[in-house]
């Protein structure tokens, strides 16, 4: 009998636990049920007997429930005990209904699979006792167990409309924050008198302010809260994050350092940082490293990183931060921590290769590091791909091609190696061979979008635009957010001068999915040009050539749009640049240039 909350509900646990702790009910979740002391009960002896029987059955149910995940017999026995315990409570309810009895019965079914039954039991109780606080709170929790946030909120709202309860109002604010409804959270929390707001209420208020864009107000609220409650870890973390978002990196850095200091001086806070503070100690240390780098303090960042745990995950994450900011020397120093204790992980050699190539412009040294990644290592595939690219850049094509074949043999489930090989063959204008490589790979992975897209590109190069269009449509039918396939279909329709409005719609969607892509923006320009919207076309084509300056076709489009708008000098620039970039139809471009 499953008894733990599903992963999807973990974010709601603070609310659920907060409500449950306020219930004061006798029963609890079956598999974690503690022995319950029998309480004297008014009424006939049969009522007392039935309640004692319920308690005994529930306790045994807790014991068998622990074994039910691995034992079918225990699972069946748990269900049997559950039914019997519920029947014992039903007999009492029939004689002397009480809110606590509905609570006890509801909690017999308190697990993700039976949450609906628990909710129905609590609803039955509320029909008899609509104003009972515990039943209302438990029903809200049952809705949370079913991942029904609006219904949970509605339950609490209905109760608050009849009875004022600051704790429940506070929990409702948290629920609205968790449901990404900060405006409602703020409205609810502001109804709590300022002097009566708990630390949790102030924290939720700050969360709502931040999510509504009132970042300065949120920071002010959090500063006051951390001053009055210096052990409130979540408030410190939220404060640092909001300061980062405000780009106040100096203050954010000081706050993160305060969090680390709290963990060093207080054992309880250290445990919360590690286990329940939202971010682990190493995550906070990584934030400090990142902020020091933003403030151009690479040496301080390195000192902070070297003071970390030295675990592989931390060192690699911190090294990536240095690499992303082009501090390759510091990244290399930090990585050497991994080499100090054998066995040296394959990632060490891989990252050292990246540093040798990107930071030192030394592809030969990079190759030497990559050769040290053992074939048994999880990163061998990446190392192989990197080696192929390096060998090709060094004009050692024969070796690169050999590694492509090796990659295909060693990693038949990966599409990357056939794609590399097909790309190489396309560059060499060996299109039939490239097509064959892709078609062979698609036999094993017929729905691989990357392979299909590359095959469509090969077919387009071969002049079979209809076949290419069919493949691109096949991709979009399966994945309506494949930006490149959407762009291809839209651009092809524009080239064929048909369905122009539909083409523009497809290209606009591609642009939303992949903003800042010069080729997609060129398609936008070309579609608007064909539709006669020259101002819009000119705006887009200028942006396109600024993003992808070495595409000859794009510069031809630039020239065509400028010519149509009477911008002869601009048109001349476009055509001349297209010729300089070796346009595939130079005679056509020369004719346009001469026509100016």
VODO-509581 format. One record per atom (N, C-alpha, C): x, y, z. Coordinates in steps of 0.05 Angstrom, whole numbers, plus 5000, padded with zeros to 4 digits. Atoms other than C-alpha are relative to their C-alpha. Layout:
<nodes>
XYZ...
</nodes>
This chain:
<nodes>
501749765000500050005000501850255000498349775001503650634977499150205020500749804979503951155032501550264997498549755002508751695007498750184978501149825019506752314969501549974973498750015025508152304894501950244996498049795004513952714867498650264992501449765009509053204834498950175023501249854979506453414902502150105020498049944980513053524937500050305006500049714995512554284928497850085019502349934983506054284966500349895028499750134973508853905026500050205023500249824977509954525069497250075008502849944994502654695063498649765012501350244990500353985072500749945028499150064973504553875133499150205020500949794982502754545162497149965008502850054994495454375157499649765017500450244985496153675182500950025029499049974972500153885243497950145017501949854985494354335262497549835006502550154998489153775259499649895028500350124973490553445326498349744999501750245002487252805300501449765011498950244989488252115328501549844979498850175021489751755263502150154984498149885018495551885217500449814976499750175024498051595151500749715009499950284990497450835158502849895003497450134999504450615141501950135019498249864981507551125189498550045027501749974977502351045243501449925026498950074974504851065315497849875016502150124983501350655368498350215012501949804991495151025389498949915027501050064974493051055461496950025000502950005000485650865470499050225018501249794984481451445494497249915010502650074990475251355538497950114981502049925018469051395495497349995014502750014989462051585515498349814982501750175016456451125491500149725009500150284993454950395492502649864997497550165001460249855500500849934972499450075027459649675427501550214985498549785012462150355407502950005008497250024990468250295451501449764988498850245011469449595426500850054970499449955028468949815353502450194996497849825003473750385364502749865007497650154994478849935398500749814978499450185022478149445341501250164977498949835021479350005291503050065006497249944993485750205328501849764996498350245003488349495329500449944971499850065029486849395255501850204986498449805013490050055236503049975007497250044993496349895275501249764984499050235015496949215241500350084970499849905028495549555174502650164995497549865002501450005187502449824997497850195002505949405197500149864973500150155026503649025135500550194977499649815021503649665094502950044993497149975005511249715101500949794981499250235017511849035067498549984974501850055022506449125015501250064973498849935026510949424961501549764988498450225011515048784955498649735004501450254995510048254979497150024992502850005008503448114942498249925023501650104978501047745004499550235020500349774981502448355049498250214988501749805013499048804998497149935004502850104997492748374999499050025029500749994971492848345075499550295008500349724994493649105079497250104991502649925010487449205036497849885017501950134983483648705079499750145026500049854974485549065143498850284996501149735006483849735111496949994999503050025002476749505094498849945028501050064974475749205163500050245019499849764983478149835198497950214993502049815009473650265155497249925009502750114992467649815171499650055030500349954971469049875246499350305005500649724997468950635239497250064990502749955010462650615197497849925020501950084980459050245252499750225022500049794980460950795302498650254989501149765012459151355253497049984998502950045002452251045243498650065026501249964973451051095318500550285010499349754988454851715339502050154982498149875018457852115281501550235014498349794989463552585299502150074980497949925020468652985258502549835002497650154997474452595287499849724988500450265012471451935262500450014970499549975028471252185191502950054993497149965003478352415199501549745001498750264997480451735223499649834975500650175023477051395165501450114975498749885023479751885114503049934999497150054999486951765137500749714996499550285008486151015127500749984970499750005029486151185052502050224991498349775006491451725056502549924985497850055018495951544997499350094972500549885026496651794926498049844983501750165017492951204895497150025010502750004989486851264942499150275010500749734990486652014952497150084994502849935007479952064917498149885021501750124979476851584968500250155026499749844976479851975026498550264998501449755004477052614997496949965003502950054999470052314989499049955029500750054972470052085062499950275015499949744986472052785086497750184991502349855010466653095042497549915014502350114986461552635074499950125029499949884973463852885142499250295000500649725001463353605121497050064995502949975003456053505101498650015027501250004973454653375174501250225017498649814983459853845204501450214982498849825020460954405152502050205011498349804988464454865201502349895016497850124985469354375230502750074987497449915011476354665222501749774990498350225007480054005221499149864974501050135024475553695168500550184975499449825022476254315123503049994992497250005006483754315130500949734988499350265011484253565117499049974971501050015027479853635055501850154981498149855016484554165028502549834994497750175004490353685039499449774981500850225018486553125003500150104971499949895027485753574943503050034991497249985007493253714945501249734993499050265005494552974947499249914972501050065028490552934881501150204980498849795017494553524854497850194989502249825007488153954852500350265016499549764985490754624875497650195001502349824998484655044855497949915019502050104982479954584893500950035029499049974972484454604955499750295009500349724994484555364952497150075005502949944997476955394943498949905027500950114975475954955004500850195023499049824978480255415048498550274998501449745004476956045018497149985012502850034990469955775034500050005031499950004971471955645106500650285011499249734990475256335114497750204996502349825004468856655087498249995024501750034977465356395149501450045026498549984975470956385200502850124995497449895004477156815206502149825015497950164988483456405218502650084987497549895011490256725209501949784990498350225009494056065204499149904973501150105025489455815149500350204978499649795020489856485114502950004990497250015007497356435115500649774982499650235017497155735086498850044972501249945026492455975031501850174984498149845014497456505013502349844988497950185010502855975007499049834977501250175021498255544965499850164974500249845024496956114917502850064987497349975011504456244911500949754986499250255012505755514897498549954973501650035024500255534844500550224980499249785018503656134811497750204996502149795000497956614830500850215021499049824979501957144868498150235007501849784994496657684861498049925022501950114980491657254900501449965026498450044975497157074950500350265015499649744987498557804963497450105012502649914990491157964971499349865026500650164977490257405021501750075024498049954978496557545062499750285012500349724990495158295067497650035019502349994982488758135104500849925028498950074973492957875162501150265011498949754989494358475208503049985002497150005002501558675202501449905026498950084975502958575276499649705005500650294996499957875272501249824980498850165020503957635213502349845011497850174992508357045229502450034981497750005019515256955198499349874974500850145025512256465148498350184983501749825015506956975129501650224986498349805013512257505116501649894977498450135022516357025075498249964975501950045022510256845032499350274987500649735011508757585025502350094982497749935017515857704998500049844974500150175024515157124950497950114980502149895017508657424923500950264988499049745011511758114916502049964978497950055020517757844878498849904974501150125024513457444830498150194985501649795013509258064816501850224989498149805010515558444796500650225020499449804979515658844862502549925015497650124989522758624873501250175023499049834979524959224915498449975026501750044977519059134961500549725013499450274990520558384967502750005015497449984987527858534984499850145027500449854975525659035037498649825021501450194982520858515067501949795011498150224993526257975067502250115019497949894982531458435099498950035028501249974974526758595156499649725013500550274989525057855164502649875009497450124992532357625165501250145024499049854977533858165216498649915025501650094976528257945263500249705004499850294998529157205248502549904986497550065014536557095231500449704994499750295006535656335230498149914978501950085020530356345176501449974973498350055023534456015122498750064973501449965026529256025066499950304993500149715005528656785074502750104990497449925009536156875067500549914970499650105028536256445003498350164981501749845018530356824973501150284997498849735001533657484991502450014981497750005018540157294956499149974971500950045028536357054894498850264989501249755010532357704889502150214996497849815005538658114897501449944974498850085026541657724840498350104977501849925022535557854797500050304997499949715001536158584814502750104990497249945009543458544790501650155021498449894978545758774858501949785010498350234995551358274857501650025026498549964975555258574915498349915024501750074978549358504962499349704999500650295002547557814935502349835010497650144991554657584947500250005030499849984971554557845018497949825014502150164989547957485030500749704999499250285003550456825003502249925020497950054981556656885046498949985028501350014974552157005106498749725004501250274998548456355090502149795006497850194995554955975088501050035029499149954972557056295154498149895020502050114982550556095187500349705002499650295000551755375166502549915015497650074986558655395196499850035030500249944971556455665264497749855013502450124988549755315273499649724987500350275011549154555265497249964988502750045010541554585257499650134972500249875026542255085199501649854979498350165019547854675168498449764989501650235009543254075167497850094981502149915018537654485135501150084973498849945026542354745082500549754984499450245015544454045065497549844992502250185004537653715070497350134993502749895005531854195067499950304997499949715002534054905055499450114972500549915027532054934982502449974982497650035014539254954959502149885018497950124984544954524983502450195004497749834994551354805011501850044975498349975024555154664946498650174979501449825018549655004906500550295007499549734991550555624948502850094994497249945006558055594941500450064970499949955029557155554865498950274993501149735004552856174868502150215007497949814992558556534905502150014978498050015021563456304852499150164976501149865023558956554796499950305004500149714995557957234829502750135001497349895000565357334841501050034971499249975028566357204767498650234986501449775012560957704748501250265009498749764989564658204792502950024992497250005010571158044755502049945022498250084979574357714815500749704996499550295005576857054785501749875021498350124980582156944838498449945026501750054976577057024895498149774994501850225008572356564857501449735002498450254999577856044852500449925029499650064971579256094927497549875012502650104990571855984943499649714989500450265012571555394894501949795013498050194989577855064923499349935029500950054972574655114993497649815000502350185001568954674969500749725007499650284992568153934980502049854984498250155017572453734922498749774986501450225013567053254898500150044970499949985029567053094824497950194990502249845010560253414813500550305005499649724994562154054848502350124983497749905015568954124814499350054971500749985028566054004745498150244996501849775002560354504757501450265002498549754996565055034783501850054976498349975023569854904725498550124976501649905022564255024676499450305003500549714995562855704708502550164991497549865009570155904697500350004970499850025029570055644626498150184986502049835013563656014609500750295000499049724998567056664630502850034989497450005013573456484592502450025020497850014981577656404655501149714999499150285004581055774629502249925019497750084982587255804674498949925027501250074974582955804737498549744998501550255004578555254708501949765000498050215001584754834695501149945028499150044972587354944766498049855016502150134985580754734795499749714992500350275010580254124751502249815010497850164990587053884776499449875027500950134975583553734842499249714995501050275007580453134807502349814994497850175007587252884785501749925024498450054976589952874856499449745013500850264987586252244876499149814978500950205020586051634830497649845010499649985029582451394792499050274989500749745012582152024750497649964982502450045017575152094719500550104972499849935029574352144644499350294995500749725004571152824652502450195002497749834997577753104675501550044974498649985026581152944609498450154979501749875019575153174570500150315004500049724995574953854604502750134995497349905005582453934600500450044969499949975029581753824525498650254991501549765007576554374521501750255006498249774992581354844558502350034980497749995019587154654512499150124973500949905027582954794450499050285002501349744999578755394471501850215013498549814985583355724521502950044991497249985007590255564494500449974969499950045029588555464419502149794992498050215004592554824421498549744994501550245006588554274385501649745003498350244996594453784388500049925029500150064971594553834464497349895007502750094994587053754465499749714992500250285010587653114424501449815020498550174981592852844474498349945024501750044977587952944531497749814993502350175008582152624493500849714996499050275003586452014478500149855026499850124974586751894553497349925012502650084990579251814561499649714993500250295006578351054568497349944986502450085015573250704523497849925019502150094980569650454586498750245013501049764986568351174609497450094988502649915010561351464604500350234980499649775018564252074567501649934975498450085023567851664514498750094974501449915024562551824462500550294994499449715004563352574473502950044992497249975007570852504471500549934971499750095028570352124405499050214981501049795017566052664375501850254999498149784999570853204398502549944984497650085015576752824369499450024970500749985029573152774301500150294991500049725008572053524299502850124999497349904999579253664319501749904977498550125022582153184268499350134974501049885024577853484214501150284997499049725001580054194232503050004994497150025005587353954228500649874973499850125027586053684157500949715001499450294998586952964182497449854995502750105007580552764146499849705002500150295000582352034138499649895028500250094972583151944213497250075011502749924991576652334226497949814989502050185012572751884178500149725014499750254985575551264213498650005027501349984974573151514280496950024997502950005005566251654250498949724998500950285003565750924231500249855027499650124974568450714299497750085018502249904984563151144333497449864993502450145008557650824292499949725010499950284990560050134312499649995030500050014970561050284386497450105012502549884989554650704395497849994979502050025021549450434347497350145008502549874991543950754389500150304998499749715002546651464378499950094972500249895027545051894319502350194993497949795004550952364328502149924979497850085018556051954289499049984971501049985027551751844227499650284991500349725007550152584229502650134993497349895006557552764231500949904973499150115025558952294174498450124976501649885021553152554132500850294995499249735003555253264145502650034985497450015014562353104122499549944970500550085028559752774058498550224985501449785013555053354044501950234993498049795005560853844050501749934976498450095022564653424000498349964974501950035022558453433955499649714991500550285005557852683959497249935011502850004990550352733967498849725001501250274999548352013948501149845024498950154977553151734000498950115027501249884976550552224053497249905004502850104998543452014037500049715010499950294992545351274044500649975029499250024971548651384112497550065017502349924984542351734138497849804998502150205003537551224109500649755016499250244985541550654140499550055030500349944972541451004208497050015007502849984995533951134202498649725001501250274997532550384195499949925029500050074971534450304268498550215017501449794985531450974290498350164981501649885022525951144240498750275008501349754992523051724281502050205012498049824989529652064300499850274984500549745013528252804285502550114988497549895011535552994275500849864974499350155025536752444224498050074978502049935020530252604188500550284989499549735009531853344185502550014981497650015017538853204157499449874973500750135025535852734106498450194982501549795015530953284085501950204988498149815011536853754076501549884977498650135022540453244032498249994976501950025023534253133989499650284988500249735011533553893982502450074983497549955016540853943959500049844974500150175024539453383909497850104981502149895017533653793881497349875003502650144996528153343906498550155023501249844980524453893943497449885011502550124992517853523945500449795022499450204980520952933982501050125026499049864976524553404029497750135016502349874987518053774043498349795015501650214987514553114060501449925026498650084976519952934110499850225022500249784980519753624143497250015012502750014990512153574148499649775020500150234982513052884180501250075027498849914975517553194232498150175016501849814987512553754247497549865010502350154990506853254252500549875027499250134975510552914308500850215021499049804982513553534339499350284989500949755011509754174327501750245008498249784992515354584359502849964990497450045012521054364314500650254982499749745013523355064294501249984972498650025025528054864238498249884978501850125020522954414203497750204993502149805006517554964210501150214981498849805017522355464179500549894972499650115027524054994122497450004984502650015014516754884105499150284992500849735006515255624109501750124978498349885020521255834068499649874973500550145025519855304015497450114987502549895010512755554008500450284988499449735009515456264000501549984973498450045025520456033947498249924977501850095020514755703910497750194996501949785002510556333919497149915003502750104995504455973947499549995030500950014973500555974012501850185018498149824988504456584033499350075029500849944972500356754095500549775019499450234983500956044121503049985004497050014998508456064106501050195021499249804981509156704145499349925029500850094974505356404203501949795011498150214992509955794205502750125007497449884995516156224202500050165026500249844975513656684257500149815024499950194978512556074301502849905004497250094998519655834286501650215013498549784988522256524305499450025030500650004971518556494372501449785015498850234987521355814386503150025001497149995002528455984365500850294993499549715005529356744372503050054995497349925005535657064346501549824979498850175021536856554290499950154974499849845024539356924229498549894976501350135023536656414179497050025001502949984996529656424208499150294995500749725004529657184209500250084970499949965029531857174136497549904986502650105011525756744121497850195005502049804993521457254157500150244980499749775018524357804113499149924972500650095027523457394049497049964997502950045001516157214066498650284998501249735001514457954079500650134973499449895026517958144014498149904979501850125020513757663974497150095004502649904995507557934008499750304996500049715006509458643989500350185024499749844976510758864060503050085003497249945003517359204045501350115025498849884976518459604108500649785021499650224982517558974150502349824990497950175012522058584102502750125004497449864997527559104106501049995029499350024971527359114182501249735006499050274994528258364185502649934986497650095014533558284131502550145011497749874988538058804164500949855025499350154976537758404228501249734993499150275008538757744192503050014992497249995009545357964158501950085023498349934978547858234224500649755017499750244984546957544256501449784985498750215017549357104198501350144976498949825020554157534158501349864976498550135021557256994114498249824983501850165017551056724078499450154975500349865025550956904005497150054992502849975008543556773993498750225016501249794982541757224052500750284989499249745011545757794021498750054973501549965024542257683955497250105007502649904990535657763992500250295009499549734992538458394023500050194976499949845024539958663954497350034987502750005013533058473926498150195014501949834984529258813983500950294998499049735002533759433980499350124973500649915028532859483904497050074998502949955002525259433910499250255015500649764984525359993962501450254989498649775012529660443917502650065014497549954986535760373961502349884983498250125019540760273904502849945011497350044988547160353944499949755018500350234983544659843994499749744983500350235018542559373938502649914989497350065012549459423906501749865021498550134978552559253974499249715003501050274997548158643980501049814979499250175022549658363911503149965000497150035000557158503916500949815022499350184978557458153984499349714994500850275008553657553956502049884981498050105019558757493900502649945014497550044985564557573948499949745016500350254984561756993990499549764982500250235019561556553927497249894998502850085003554156533913499849774980500150245018552055873880498950064973501049925027548656253822501250284994498849745003553656813809499050164976500949865024551056973739497450155005502549874993544157123767500450255016499549774983546957593819501450224984498649815017551557933768498050154982502049885017545558063724498350205015501549814983541758383782501750255006498249774994547858813798500250184976499849845025548459033726497550164995502649875004541059203725499650255016500249774983542059713779500950254985
</nodes>
